[in-house]
Amino acid sequence: MRWDRRCFPCLLSRVSLECELCNADPALGREIRDECARMLDELEGKDLLHPEVASILHRHAYARLGTSDPFAALKEESTREAMEVCRAVRPRLKTFRDYVTASVIGNTFDFGVLSHSVEPDFARYFEEEFAQGLFIDDTDRILPLTDRVVYFTDNCGEIVFDRLLVEFLSRRGSRVTVAVREEPILNDATRADALAHAMERFADTITTTGCGCELGVRLDRMPGDLAHAMDTCTLVISKGMANYESLSEYSGLFPVAYLMAVKCDPIADEVGVPRGKKVAMLRM
């Protein structure tokens, strides 16, 4: 997905959040935000996808703040909240649609998106959203394609429910390659997060998207095991907006199931759903 000026305030709001999370001096925070605003002006018009632009900004902010993971505490908190809800709801998850819906609700653990806030009472929120279901529900079309799956994860907290979905697929006989971020960026899950939830018990391979501190998916820079899995898969499961923004630029390669909460207007407009809706949509 190509980016537009509507993305600027949201990108800068996340930079401000990173400064706050690091308890940066207010003057330094203003400097970093101003630097990132100038970078956005310089990058506008270049042939870059939104995740590439965002990654450039966040890497700059991290370097200026002297940190590799400003979201560490928020990741721990969201994981704790997700685990509590997971224990309560897991016995009720029976069908593929149930597990997908739970995983998509988990995608709302996304901090710093200007038009989205993480619900403070996640247990109540989960129950309400689960009862409401998916706005786009292609799960009946997706399930028959799950023989060999490449599963791109997104956020911490969310990965608790991803693990349940991967377990469901594995028990049905699917071979699943799970791809996480190579290095921390925002509150995205890394290999350490996947292993903390014993994802290796059900995934055939746990790999990374490569590229270091980078959002989205770069098909030209994938590690070898991920490239092989992509060449031989029957389905890609893409969690979240950044992965959608990357993979939706490709066509004719593989069926992709986009599982996400639509948290901003540019993606809502492109997908054709109201902002805030939750989708499991198949693109062939």
N, C-alpha and C positions, 0 to 999 in steps of 0.2 A: 504494500500500500504506500503510495506516495503521500508525502506530508503536505500540510498547508498551514497557513498562518494561525488557524484555530488551535493548532498544537502548541504554539509558543507559550501561552500562559500556563498550560499544564506542565510542560517541560520545566519551566522556570520554578513552578511551585514545588516540584520534586527536588530541585536543587536547593531551594530554601529549606525544605524539610530535612535534607541531608545535613545542612549547616546546623539546624536546630538539634538534630539527633546527636551531633558531635559537640554540642555546647560551644560552638564557635563564637568568638567575639563578634558582636553585631556589626562592627566595622568590616571585619573580614568577610562576614556573610554577605554584606552588601557588595563588596568587591567581587566576590565569586559570582554572585548573581549577575552583576553588570558585565563581567567577562563572558559569562555564558550567553547573555543577551546579544552581545556583539558577535559571538561565534555563530549564533543563529542567523543573524543578518548576513554574515559572510557565507554561510552554508546554503542559504536560500537560493534555489534555482539549480543547485548541483544535482547530479543524477544519483540521489541517495534515497533509500527507504527510510521510513520513520524510525525503525529500531536502530539503524545505523547512526542517524543523527542523534538520537537519545543517548546511545552508547558513547559517542564522542563527548557529549556534555558531561555525562556522569563520570567518565574517566578523568576528565579535567577537574571536576569538583572533588573527587576522591584524592587526587594528587595534591590539590591545594589544601585540603583538610588533613592530609597525612594519615588517611585511613584506608583500609581495604574492604571494610564492611560496616558502614554506618547503621545498617538496618539490623544488626545482630540481635539486639534486645527485642525489637519488634518481631523478628522471626521466631524467637523463643516463645514469646507471648502468644502469637497466633498458633503455633504448634500445640501449645498447652491447651488453648481453647478448643482447637479442632479435635484433639485427642479426647477431651471430655465429652464432646458431642458424639464423636465416633463410637465410643463405648456404649452410649445410650441408644443410638439409632441402628447400629450394625445388625442386631437380630431381626430388624424389620426389612432389611434390604434383601430382596429375593430375586428380582429380575434384572436383566441387563439395563432396562430403563431406570430402575431404582438406583443402581450403582452409578450410571451416567449422571442422573439428576443430582445425586449427592456430590459427585465430583465437580459438577458445574457450579453448584452453590458454594463449594469451597473456593472457587475462583474469585469470589468477592474479597478474599484476603489480599487486597491490593492497596498499598498505602501511597498517598500523595497524588492520586488522580484527582484533578481539580473538581470534576463533576460527580465524584463518587466518594462515599465515606464507608469505612468498615464498621459494621453494626456492633455496638457495644455489648448487646445481649445476643450472642451468636446462636445460643440454643433456641431461643424463641424465634429468631429470624430463620433458622434452618427449618423449623417445623412449618412456619408460614409458607416459605418458598417451596418446600417439598410438596405440600398440599396443592399449591398452585401449579406445579409442574413446569414443563419446558414450553417456551413460546414457539420455537421451531423444534419439532421432534421427529428426527429421521432415524431413530434408534432401530426400528424394524428393518430398515435398509442397510444400516451399518453393521449389525451383528453378523450377517452371513459373510462379511468380508474379512473377518477377524482371524483368519488362519495364521498369517504372519504379520505382526503389527509392529510399527515403529511408533513409540509413544513419547511425544515431546511434552515434558512437564513445564509448569510455570512457577507458582509461588509456594513458599513454605506455608504450613497450615493446610493449604489445598492438597499438598502431596500426601497427607494422611488419607484423604479420600481417593486419591489416585492409586495408592497402594491397594485399597480394597478393590478397585476396578481391575487392576492388573492381576490380583489374586483370582477374581472371578473369571477373567479371560484364561488364565493359566489352567484353572481347574476344568475348563471346557476344552482344553487341548491346544489353545493358541500358543504360538511362540512369540514372545514379546521382547523387543529391544527398547529399553528405557533410556532416553537422552535428557540429561540435565545440563545446567550451565557449568562451564569449565571453572570459572572463578565467580566469587560473589558479585552480584550487581542487583541493585534494589533489594527486594525481599525474595528473589528467585531462588529455587532449590538448587543445590549443588550435589555432588556425589556423596558428600558427608551426610547430607540430609536424607538422601535415598537409603543409604546404608543404616542410618539411625532407625529407620522404620522397616528394616529387614526386607527391603524391596528385592534383594538378590535371591530370596527364597522362591520367588515366583517369576521374576524376569529372567530370561535366558542370558541377556547381556545388559549391563549398565555401562553406558558410555556418556560422552559429553557432546555438546554442540560445537566444541572447539572455539577458537578465536579469543580465549581468555575472558576478559571482562566485557562481555558483549551480549546484547539482547537479541532475540529473534533467532532465525536460522539462516546461515550462509551456506548454500549448497556447494559453492565453489571452495569452501574451506573446511569441509567436514573431516573428522578423523576417519581412518580407513575402515574401522569396524562399523561406523555409522553409515558410511557411503555404501558398503556392501549390503547392509540391512535395507537401505533405501532402494537399492537396485533389485532386491528380491522380495520385498514386502507385498502383501495384498492390500494393506491399508495403513495410512498414517493417521494417528490421533494427535491432533494439535490442540493443546490447552492454552487458553488465554489470548489476549489481544496482540501482543508482540509477535508471537508465533504466527498468528493469522496475518498480520501485516507483512510478514516475510513470505510465507508459503502461498498466499493468495496471488502473488505476482507470477507464479509459475503455472503453466497449463500443460495438460497432456502427459503428465509424468506418472501420477498415481492417484487413486481415490484418497481424499482427505476428509476426515470427520473433524470439523471445528467445534470444540466444546468450550463455551465461554459465556461469561456474563458480559453483556455489551455495556461498557461503562462510560463511553464518550460519544459525542454527537458525530464526529467524522466516521467512526466505524458503524454507528447506528444507521447513518445515511447510506453507507456503502452496502451494508447487509440488508437494509430495508426493514428494520424493526425499530420500535421505540427504545430509546436509551433506558437501560435498567433491566431489559428482558434477558432471559437465559435461553441459550440455543444449543442444540446438537444437530448441526446441519452437515449433510454430505455433499461434497463437490467432487464430481468425477472428471 
